[in-house]
Amino acid sequence: MALSYKELYFMLFSAITDALRELQCGRIVSAIQILLRASEEAEAVHMETDILPDAPLE
């Protein structure tokens, strides 16, 4: 699976947005779980995947 840093950024940004929504509703534990899951998934993707730059290397 090829992934760009941009796609990884969007994945993490989405999780942060979800966690902020949970915090605004007072669901702290849920927000923490979202952030931990996103962190673990990003780590796994980074370690197991060739991450490609958005632009070709010259």
C-alpha positions as CSV (number, residue, x, y, z in Angstrom):
1,M,0.0,0.0,0.0
2,A,1.5,3.3,-1.1
3,L,0.6,6.4,1.0
4,S,1.7,10.0,0.9
5,Y,2.5,12.1,3.9
6,K,-0.4,14.3,2.8
7,E,-2.8,11.3,3.2
8,L,-1.3,10.4,6.6
9,Y,-1.8,14.0,7.7
10,F,-5.4,14.1,6.6
11,M,-6.0,10.8,8.5
12,L,-4.6,12.3,11.7
13,F,-6.3,15.7,11.2
14,S,-9.6,13.9,10.9
15,A,-9.0,12.1,14.2
16,I,-8.1,15.3,15.9
17,T,-11.3,16.9,14.6
18,D,-13.3,14.0,15.9
19,A,-11.6,14.1,19.3
20,L,-12.2,17.9,19.6
21,R,-15.9,17.3,18.9
22,E,-16.0,14.7,21.6
23,L,-14.3,17.1,24.0
24,Q,-16.8,19.8,23.3
25,C,-19.6,17.3,24.3
26,G,-17.8,16.5,27.5
27,R,-16.8,13.0,26.4
28,I,-13.2,13.1,27.5
29,V,-12.6,9.3,27.6
30,S,-13.9,9.0,24.0
31,A,-11.6,11.8,22.8
32,I,-8.6,10.1,24.4
33,Q,-9.5,6.8,22.8
34,I,-9.9,8.4,19.4
35,L,-6.4,10.1,19.7
36,L,-4.8,6.9,20.9
37,R,-6.3,4.8,18.1
38,A,-5.2,7.4,15.5
39,S,-1.7,7.5,17.0
40,E,-1.4,3.7,16.9
41,E,-2.8,3.5,13.3
42,A,-0.4,6.2,12.1
43,E,2.5,4.5,13.7
44,A,1.5,1.2,12.1
45,V,1.1,2.8,8.7
46,H,4.4,4.6,8.9
47,M,6.3,1.5,10.0
48,E,4.7,-0.9,7.5
49,T,4.2,1.2,4.4
50,D,6.3,2.9,1.9
51,I,5.3,6.6,2.3
52,L,5.7,8.5,-0.9
53,P,6.3,12.2,-1.3
54,D,3.5,14.2,-2.9
55,A,5.9,15.3,-5.7
56,P,8.4,13.1,-7.5
57,L,11.9,13.3,-6.3
58,E,14.3,15.0,-8.6
